[in-house]
Amino acid sequence: MTLAAIERVETLRVRWQEGDPPGRRSAIVRISAGGHVGYGEASPMLGGEHSLGIVDRDLAPELIGRDVHDTGILYDRLLHKCIKLGPEGAATGALAAVDLALWDLRGKLLGLPVYKLLGGAWRTEIPFYSSIGNNFGRSVDETLRVVEARLKDEKPAAIKIRLDGDRTTQDFDIAGDMAKARAVRKLVGDGFPLGFDANNLYSAGGAIRMGRVLEDLDYLWFEEPVQHYDIHGMGEVARKLDITVSAGEQSYTIQAVLDLIRAGVRMLQPDIVKMGGITGLMKCAALCQAHGVELVPHQTQPTLAHMANLHVLSTIMHLTKPAEYADPTGRMDIAFETPLRPRNGHFALRDAPGLGLEVKAAELERRLI
Ligand code: CA
């Protein structure tokens, strides 16, 4: 039985401002059926070009005529069609973009918000944490100035300091990193929830030294202490430290997420635009619930993916940490009727059909590459 046959699949490569590097662009997929359109996006790593190429060449022909509502079947059919293209990275990003567009479209066809289709929301107001990057190259004072501004502007429920250094260096300046962690704790005061993201910059030994300091400073979590592909090392650090060690933003399948859980990582951070969209992240949620580990998704895109992430988070019973909020610039707001903005430390889900974001198609078309 086909309820709504997919009629059209389009890929949109969007440059928001002149001179945007590839990582600041958007890789959008638009799917049409029954007089409605749904929007999704892939991770914009390297512009998302590779994912959109896979959508155009390999996924779109498979999708035409299929039922919009068969999201589970389509996810696995397309994943296994592309299994030798990865399956990690560009291929799962392509699947994510398609999946998000299908869920948005399903909601619009049925007149329901996505969270209702997922089984209902435990909460429709989701607290967020300010995710503050690029601190590797900053002095202690510069780091403090940026943290102070975000704290004042956004009033977040928590703050995460990211190093974002060059992954070809290791244990580059642990003493300097400790000084930044100490200064930020002093700035925000005792009891304010803090996370520290190493972005894979430490050896296992260096990570354990750093982790002990973060424990003393009462940080809540220590993110990606070692290289993401060193599953054993990640697990070793997680098991040796008391602080919660998190990882998983560079895991692209449920099996890769399970590998981290088995290694001993107790907080998982898969990203909705990297590892299979809403369908993929809901599977991760079940996996994490079954193993008693925290699911705190990685999420850097400020519009479609952010909203999709919030829908999934609303359905999680044990939501232990706020949602990531990485890009407060509003640089993409022009393409949405009612852009998503934080209020009182929260983002609110909407009851509008689908993801709840109305796209101004003409503004997107104007910015196509
Ligand atoms: Ca991270």
Boltz pocket constraint, residues with backbone or C-beta under 6 A from the ligand:
constraints:
  - pocket:
      binder: B
      contacts: [[A, 162], [A, 197], [A, 199], [A, 223], [A, 224], [A, 249], [A, 298]]
      max_distance: 6.0
